[in-house]
Amino acid sequence: MNFDEITQRESALIRDYCVSCNQSLPRGAAFCEHCGPPKGPQETQESGITFWQAMKRIVLMTLVFALIVIYKMDWDYQAFFSSSVESPPADQVREVPEDEDYELFHYVNVSFANIREKPDENAKIITGAGKGERLIILEKGEHWSQVKLGDKQGWIATRLLSSSIE
């Protein structure tokens, strides 16, 4: 027996018996009289989600993302939600501890700073001070400070000054 004969016999055997109930099929029948015609594939209903379910998931994911961002950025939520912003009084000055062993020095923290006649960016420049040069503070303000450098007095932007205790 060769391969073709074997496959013909097996296909005949397959066709002669019902796959479901193993009863013999009548000659030329396409399906078993007992089982009926084969059923096609079952229609499956798509398992989608509704619009509102999608919206709930989007809102939930957005809230989780926002909380992660707030946590990672170390956001001050109390200041955001408080109705009044408390700021220290303008006349309150930081107290510098007075100790005989230490002194407070002010120096320029940029490569070059202009010292002006008045506390204004357009005022006449009296002199300049280089980085690390020590200045004597006569009056310190939020934006401008009155300083003395050698025998000259003038105004310098406060943001250009740094302080150190030595």
C-alpha positions as CSV (number, residue, x, y, z in Angstrom):
1,M,0.0,0.0,0.0
2,N,1.3,3.4,-0.9
3,F,0.7,6.7,0.7
4,D,-2.2,7.8,-1.6
5,E,-4.2,4.7,-0.8
6,I,-3.7,5.2,2.9
7,T,-4.9,8.7,2.8
8,Q,-7.9,7.7,0.6
9,R,-8.9,5.0,3.2
10,E,-8.5,7.4,6.1
11,S,-10.6,10.1,4.3
12,A,-13.2,7.5,3.6
13,L,-13.3,6.5,7.2
14,I,-13.6,10.1,8.3
15,R,-16.4,10.7,5.9
16,D,-18.3,7.5,6.8
17,Y,-18.7,8.4,10.5
18,C,-20.2,11.5,12.2
19,V,-17.5,13.4,14.1
20,S,-19.9,14.3,16.9
21,C,-21.8,11.1,17.6
22,N,-19.7,8.5,15.8
23,Q,-22.7,7.0,14.0
24,S,-22.3,5.9,10.4
25,L,-23.3,8.3,7.8
26,P,-25.5,7.3,4.8
27,R,-23.7,7.3,1.4
28,G,-23.3,10.8,0.0
29,A,-24.6,12.5,3.1
30,A,-22.9,15.7,4.1
31,F,-24.0,15.5,7.8
32,C,-25.5,13.1,10.3
33,E,-29.3,12.8,10.4
34,H,-29.1,12.5,14.2
35,C,-26.8,15.6,14.9
36,G,-28.0,17.8,12.0
37,P,-25.9,20.2,10.0
38,P,-22.7,21.5,11.7
39,K,-23.1,24.8,13.4
40,G,-21.0,27.7,12.3
41,P,-18.8,29.6,14.6
42,Q,-20.6,31.2,17.4
43,E,-21.0,34.9,17.1
44,T,-19.3,36.5,20.0
45,Q,-20.4,39.9,21.3
46,E,-17.7,42.4,21.4
47,S,-16.5,43.1,24.9
48,G,-16.1,46.8,24.6
49,I,-16.7,49.4,27.3
50,T,-19.3,52.2,27.3
51,F,-18.6,55.8,26.9
52,W,-19.1,56.5,30.6
53,Q,-16.8,53.6,31.6
54,A,-14.1,55.1,29.4
55,M,-14.6,58.6,30.9
56,K,-14.3,57.2,34.4
57,R,-11.0,55.4,33.5
58,I,-9.6,58.6,31.9
59,V,-10.5,60.7,34.9
60,L,-9.0,58.2,37.3
61,M,-5.8,57.9,35.3
62,T,-5.5,61.7,35.1
63,L,-5.9,62.0,38.9
64,V,-3.3,59.4,39.6
65,F,-0.9,61.2,37.2
66,A,-1.6,64.5,38.9
67,L,-0.9,63.1,42.3
68,I,2.4,61.6,41.1
69,V,3.5,64.9,39.7
70,I,2.5,66.7,42.9
71,Y,4.4,64.2,45.0
72,K,7.5,64.3,42.8
73,M,7.7,68.1,42.5
74,D,7.2,68.4,46.3
75,W,4.3,71.0,45.7
76,D,3.2,73.2,48.6
77,Y,-0.5,72.4,48.4
78,Q,-1.3,74.2,51.6
79,A,-0.2,77.5,50.2
80,F,-2.3,76.9,47.1
81,F,-5.5,76.1,49.0
82,S,-5.1,78.7,51.7
83,S,-7.3,81.8,51.2
84,S,-4.9,84.3,52.7
85,V,-1.2,84.4,52.0
86,E,0.7,85.2,55.2
87,S,3.9,87.1,54.7
88,P,6.2,88.4,57.3
89,P,5.9,92.1,58.1
90,A,8.1,94.4,56.0
91,D,9.6,96.0,59.0
92,Q,10.7,92.7,60.5
93,V,14.5,92.3,60.0
94,R,16.4,89.2,60.5
95,E,18.4,89.3,63.7
96,V,22.1,88.6,63.3
97,P,23.6,87.0,66.4
98,E,26.3,89.1,67.8
99,D,29.3,87.2,68.7
100,E,32.8,88.5,69.2
101,D,34.3,85.7,67.3
102,Y,32.2,86.1,64.1
103,E,31.5,88.9,61.7
104,L,28.9,89.2,58.9
105,F,30.5,90.1,55.5
106,H,28.7,91.1,52.3
107,Y,30.4,90.6,49.0
108,V,29.5,90.7,45.3
109,N,28.4,87.3,43.9
110,V,28.7,88.1,40.1
111,S,31.7,88.8,38.0
112,F,31.1,92.6,38.0
113,A,28.4,94.8,39.5
114,N,27.7,98.5,39.1
115,I,27.3,100.8,42.1
116,R,24.9,103.6,41.2
117,E,24.1,107.1,42.5
118,K,20.4,106.2,43.2
119,P,18.4,102.9,43.6
120,D,17.5,102.8,39.9
121,E,18.8,100.9,36.9
122,N,19.0,104.1,34.8
123,A,20.9,106.0,37.5
124,K,24.5,107.2,37.0
125,I,27.2,104.6,37.7
126,I,29.6,105.8,40.5
127,T,31.9,102.8,40.5
128,G,32.0,99.1,40.1
129,A,32.8,96.1,42.2
130,G,34.3,92.7,41.1
131,K,33.3,89.3,42.2
132,G,34.2,88.5,45.9
133,E,34.8,92.2,46.7
134,R,33.6,93.0,50.2
135,L,31.1,95.8,50.7
136,I,29.8,97.6,53.8
137,I,26.0,97.6,53.9
138,L,24.5,100.9,55.1
139,E,20.9,100.1,54.3
140,K,19.5,96.8,52.9
141,G,16.2,96.8,51.0
142,E,14.3,94.1,49.0
143,H,15.5,95.3,45.6
144,W,18.3,97.8,46.3
145,S,20.9,98.1,49.0
146,Q,23.0,101.2,50.0
147,V,26.6,100.2,50.2
148,K,30.0,101.7,50.9
149,L,33.1,100.7,48.9
150,G,36.2,102.5,50.0
151,D,35.3,106.2,50.3
152,K,32.3,106.0,47.9
153,Q,28.7,105.4,48.7
154,G,26.1,104.1,46.3
155,W,23.3,101.7,45.5
156,I,23.6,98.1,44.3
157,A,20.9,95.5,43.3
158,T,20.4,93.3,46.4
159,R,20.3,90.2,44.2
160,L,24.0,90.8,43.4
161,L,25.1,90.5,47.0
162,S,25.8,87.5,49.1
163,S,26.5,87.3,52.9
164,S,28.8,85.1,54.9
165,I,29.7,84.8,58.5
166,E,33.4,84.6,59.2
